[in-house]
Amino acid sequence: MYTVALFGAGKIGVAIAALLTGSGRYQVRVCDVTLKSAEAITAQFSSCSAHQLNLKDEAGTLKLLTGCQAVISALPFFCNVEVARMAVKAGAHYLDLTEDVETTRQVSALADGAAVALMPQCGLAPGFISIAGADLTRSFARVDSVRMRVGALPIYPSNRLKYNLTWSTDGLINEYCNLGEAIINGKLQATQPLESYERISLDGVEYEAFNTSGGLGTLCETLAGKVRALDYKTMRYPGHRDLVAFLLYDMGFLTERAELKRIFERCMPGTGQDKCIVFVEVCGWSAEKLIQRTYASTIYHGMIGKHHFGAIQITTAAGICAPLDLLLTGKLPRSAGFIRCEEITLTQFLQNEFGRYYQDEAAQRDLAG
């Protein structure tokens, strides 16, 4: 039985608790700044205990981590460096869901000489998308390009943005406002959010895709010098990008993110009826022939045990629980220092108890082919 501290009792935290406790192999200390939020989770799932979290109280936080093999941070990105610092001090492995590039750089610095593993940027994107992308590249003698697209979307869009809030509003705004990364003609370059617009049609449905920040995780560093082109874009229903650009640039919310967050959360309803689309296309040479391999998967909202969760909750929670489980069961090549998601193979991930939530029959046929 493993003991894990879960910091954050929000939409993703509850799905993480459902997965871990449902396995019968984990005891979870659910810790949140609002004790009632933690207690709401422990009331639903066995093998959980609720705790008040105050990151300013270092002694109290370290006490929460005592006896834990790992801590998962499902807190806003700006809390994660402090959590990682205390995890190293307490001797607990650290995993988070951040898409924030600067936060990951600071966590990476903490990993130097650490006796535990620090594994940021787990989840869907960043996270699983890097695992899938890196895995496809391994089947080529030489890789030319890697295109990665992810969309977390409502199944029944009804507002003008054709979008519903299904995860962290802070994270969403970060993706839309911060610079991204790409490899263009073999060189690492910063990319402007909302730019490089394109249209994609998958299974008869049309989407738009555009640059956002953080989705690649550390994959640019991993594939530097090995590919001519690598990029990541977010998928939305057509028309969404232009309305977001209007809010950010014409209405001035680019520099008023707190106000934009309040507006989004006041006016944009959430939904549990959603889907997550994962699309990876790799082109390169194999047996002296230029070929293309594609991984495409759609994950829908569904059940974890007796409880219903949205697709973004399931994919994000599974995207961090699978690496945690592989780490604690000794199935990763390293158990200390900075570990990148793409060090996990796609087969390892999909065969894991938690990774199986990503399984898609059509995607498995594509991989087999």
N, C-alpha and C positions, 0 to 999 in steps of 0.2 A: 504494500500500500504506500503510495507516494503522498506527501503533504505539500500542497502548493498554495501560495498566497495569490489571490486575485485582487488586484487593485483596480477598482472601478466597477460599479454595479449598474451600469447603464444598459443600453440595448444590446451591445455586444457582450458585455459581462455576463448577462443572464444566459445567453446561448453558450458561452464558454463553460459556465457552471453546469448547464444541462449535459453537455458532452462529457465532461470529466467525471461527474458523479454517476452518470449513466453507465460508465464503463465498469463500475465497481472496483476500480483500482486506484481511485484518487479521493483524498480528503481535501476539501477546499476551504480556505479561510477567506471569506468574502469581506473585503475592506473598502469602505467608502466614506467620504467626508460627511455624507448624510446616513446615519446609522439605519434609519427606516428603509432606505433603498437596499442596503445589505440584508436587512431582516426580511424584506419582501422576497429576496431570492432564496434565503434559507428556509422560508416557509413552503417553498415549492419543491425543493430538492433535498434528499437526504445526504448525509456525509458532508454537510456544509455548516459553517459557524459564521456568525456575523460579528464584525468588529468596526469600531470607529477609526477612521484614518485621518491623521493630521501630519502631513509631511514636514511641517515646521518643528514638530516634536521628534527629533532624531532618535532619542532613547526609546520612545514609544513605538516608533516605526520599526526599529531594529528588533524590538521585542516581538512584534508581529511576525517578523521573518525568522525568528529563532525556531529551529527544528524543521524549516521548510527546505525542500530540495530546490525549489525554484519559485520565482515570482513572475507573474504575467501582469504587465501594465496595460490596462484598457482605459487609461486616463487620457485627458487631452495631451497633445504632443508636448506642450510647454512644461509638463510635470515630469517627463520621462528621464531627463538627465539626473535629477535628484534621486529618483527611484533606482536608477542604474547604479549610482554611486553607493547607495546604501545596500543594494544587493551584493555588490563586490565586498563591502565591509562585513556583511553578515554571512558570506560564503554561500550564497544562493544563486543559481543560474538565473539569468534575466532574459525575458522576451517581451517585445512590444509590438504595437500595430501602427507605429507612426509612419506617415508619408513625408514628414518634414526632413529635408536633406541636412540642414544644419544640426538638428537634434541628433541625427544618426552619426554625423562626424564627431560630435562630442562623446557619444556613447562609445564609438570606436576607440577614441583616445583612452577611455577608462579601461578598455580591454587589454591594453598593453601590460603584460606581466600578471594578469589576473588569474587566479586559480580556478575560476568558474567561467562558464560560457556566457557571452553576451550576444544575443541574437535579435537585433532590431528588425523592423520592417517586415514582419510576418503578416499573414492575412491573405487577402485576394490580390490587390495591386497597390503597393508592392506586396510580394510574397509569392503566392502560387504562380502568378504570371511569369516570374523570373525562373522558377523551377521548370515550368513547361518550355520556356524559350531556350534556356541553357541546355536542357535535355535534348531538344531537337537538333541543336548545333552539333552534338556529339556524334551524330550519324553521318556527318560530312567530312570528307578529307580536307576541304577548304570551304569556308563560309563566305558568302558575299553580303547578304542582307538579312536582317531580322526585323519583322514588323509585328508589333504587339498592340492589341486593341482589347479594351475591357469596357463593358457597360453594365452598370447596376441601375435597372430601370423598372418603373411600374408597369404592370401588365395592362392596366386600364387607365392610361393617362387622360386627364380631363381638363387640366388648366392650360393656360397659354404657354407656360414653360414646359409642359408635357413631362413633369417631374414631380416626385414626392420625396420628402425627407425620409430616408431609411437608415441613416447612420450619423456619424458625427458632423454637425454643422460646421464646427471649427475646421475639421479636416477637409470638408467640401470647399469652403472658402479658400483655404490654403492652396488647394489644387488649382483653383481658378485664378489666383492672384500671383503666385510665386513662379519664378523661372524654373524651367525643367532642364533636362539634359538629353542629348542625343549624340550619336556618332554619325558624322556627315563627311563623306569622302575620306574616311579613316581618321578623322580628327574629332576629339571631344568638343562639343559646342553647347552653349546655353541656348535654350529655346524659349520663345515668348508664349505664355499661356494664351489659349483660345486661337492661336494661329495654325498654319498648315492644314487648312480645312479640307476635308474630303467627304465623299459619300460612299457608303458601303451597303450592299444588299446581302442579307443572310436569311436563308429559308423563306424567301419571298417578302421579307420586311426590310424597309429602307431605313438606314440610320445615317447620322452624320458623325464625324470623328474629328478631333482637334487636339492640339497639344495641351497637356496639363502637367502639373509638377508632381514629382515623387513616385510615380508609378513604376519606374524602372528599378527602384531600390539601388543596389550596388552593381547591377549588371553591366553598366557602362565601364566600370573599373575592371570587372571580370573579363569582359570581351575586348578590352582595349588592345589594339594591334592585331586583332584576330578577325575583324569584320570591316567591310567598307562602310556599311550603313546599319544603324540600329536606332529605332525610335519607338515611342509609346504614345498612344492617344486614347482619350476617353470617348466612348460612344454615347450618343444621346439621340432622341428622336429629332428629326429635322425641325429647325427653327429655334431650338433651345440656345445654341451658342450666341446668336445675334441678340437675343433678349438679355442674356447675362452680360454681354459686352456693353449693351446700352446702360445697364445698371452700374457697371464698374467704371466705365469711361465717360459716358455722357452725364450720368447722374452723380458721379464723384464718389461712389462707394468703395473704390479701390483703396482709398485712404481712410475710410470709415467702416472698417470691417466689423466692429462691435455692433454698429447700428444695422449693417446689412444682416448680421446674424439674428438680431431681434426681429427684423422684418421677415426673414425667411421662416423663422420658427413661429411667428404670429400668423402668417398668411399661407404657408405651404403645409398642407396636411401630410401626416405620415401614412404609410400603408404597409400591410404585411403581405400584400398580393403583388409580388415582384419577381424578377428574374435577373440572373447575372450571366452575361455573355462573355466568354473567353475566346479570343481569336489570336493565334500565333502563326505567322507564315515565315518560313526560313528558306532562302534560296542559296545554293552553293554547288560545289562540284563533288561528285562521287563517281568513282570508276571513270574519271575523265569526262563525265557528262554533267552538264548543268541541269539540276533538278530542283523541284520545289516540294517541300513537305509542309503540311498544314495541320495544326491542332485546333479544333473548334468544338466548344462545349457550351451548353446552356443548362444552368442549374436553376430550378424553380423553388419557390417557397414550399415548405413541407413540415414534416414532423420530426422532432427529436424525442424519442420515447412517446409520452402522451401529450407533449406540448407542441404547439404550432409556432414556427418561426419564419421570418422572412428570408428570402434567398441571400440577401446581403449579410444577415445575421449568421446564417448557416455557413456561408463560404468564408467569412472573416473569422468566425470562431474555429472552424475546422482548419483554416489556414495557419492558425497559431497552435492549436492543440496537437496536430500531427507532428510538427517539428519538436514540440516539447516532449512528446511521447518517444520519438526516435532518439532524442538526446538522452532522456532519463533511462531508456532501456539499452543504451550503449550501441545503437545502430548507426551512429554518425562516426566518421573517422577521427574527429577530435571532440573533446569535452571541455575545453578551456580556451579562453581568448575570444577574439571576434569571429563569429561564424556567419557566413552568408547563406541566405535561403537557397541559392542556386547550387550549393554543395550537396543538397539532397537530390537524388534522382527522381524522375517522375514516377517510375515504378515503385520505389520506396514509399513515396507519398500516397499514391493511389491504393496501395495494398495495406496501408495503415488503417487501424480501426476508425480513426477520425477522418483521414483523407478520403475514405470511400464515399463520403458525401459529395465529392466532386465527380464521381464516376458517371459517365454518360456513354450509353451503348454505342452511339454513332462515333463518338470520339475514340472509343476503344477499337472499333473496327478500322478507323483511320490509322491509328498507331500500329496495329497489326499489319496493315498493308504497307 
